Amino acid sequence: MKKIMFVDDEVLLVLAAEAALQAEGYEVAIAFDGEEALNKAIDFAPDIVLTDLMMPRLDGAGLAEALVRKGMNVPVVVLTAVPESELPPEMRRLFSAYLGKPLRDETLVSCISAMVG
């Protein structure tokens, strides 16, 4: 079973995504900011991380960088309402894919299945 980590500070979005991903047969860990996600990722060892860009304590870009520093070679997908074209190139390089908000369950599941099966 593939392991998915979903990180966002919007509680309802996190819970909806968790339910949608579990319904697809994924094992899901959730976190509400980058620091919590980083701490959980070490034990959970996700196959993919989906993270909001703007969060308290540690944002999505900081989380992506911290995962690399911890030696975790895992694809990180950014979820944000900021248009992809407005993200600086050095930030875009941190992420394996971009998903815009508002996020639809079908888009979420399609992205994950394309990246990790």
N, C-alpha and C positions, 0 to 999 in steps of 0.2 A: 504494500500500500504506500503510495506516494505521500510525503509529508509537506504540508503547506503552512507557512507562517503568514498571517495577515495582520498588518499593523496600521492602525489609524486611531486618531483621537475622537472620532465620531462614533459613539457607542452603538447607535442603531445600525450604522453601516457595517461595523465589525460583526455584530450579531447576525445580520442578514447574510453577509458573505460567508460566515462560518456555517450557517445552516445550508446554504446553497452548495458549498463545497463538500460538506459531509454527505449531502444527498447524492453527490456524484461519486462517493466512495473514497474521498481523500481523508487522511488524518490531518486535523487542523489544530494549530496552536494560534492563539490570539494574543495581541499586546496592544496597549493604548498609547505607547510612545516608544521612541527608539531605544532608550535605555532598558526598558522592560523587555523589549524584543531581543536586544543583544544578550541579556542575561539568560533568557529562555532558549535562544538559538544554540547556545553551547551544549546544552543537554538534549534538546529536541532534534538537532541536526536536520533542518529542513532541506527538502529537495529544491525549493524555490521560496523566495520571500517577496511578498507584495507589500509595499509600504507607501503611506501617504508622504508627501514631500514636506509639508509644513505641520510640525507637531511640537509640543513642549518638550523640554529637557534634551532631546536629541532628535534632530529632524531626519528625514529620509536619506538625504545625501550623507549626513554624518553616520547613519546606520550602515549604509553601503560601504563607506570607507572603513568603519570599525570591523565589519565582517571580514574584509580583506586582511586587515592587520591581524585578526585572530586566526588567519589561515583557512578561513571558510570559503571555499571556491563554490559559491552558490549563486545562481542567477537572481538578480534583484529587479523587480518590476516596480516602477514608480506609478503611483496613483495621484493625480492632481487635477485641479481645475485650471491650472496655469497651462496655456497652450504650449505644446512641445516646442514650437518655434521660438518661444520666449525664454526657454531654458538655455543658459550659457553652454557652449560646447563641452567645456570641462565637466559640467554637471551631467550632461547627457551621457557622457562616456562611462559614468558610474553605473548606469542602468542597462539591463538587457532588453527592456521593452518599456513602453509608455502606454498607460491607460488613462483616458480622460474621465473626469467626473462631470456629471453624475454617472455612476457606474451601473451598468446593467449586468444581471447575473449571467446572461448568455455570453456577453463579451468577456467577463471574468473567466468563466469555465473554458471558453474557446482558447483564450490566451494560455491558460495553464496547461491544457491538454496538448497544445502545440509545442510547448516548451519542455514538459516533463512526462507527458503521456497520461 
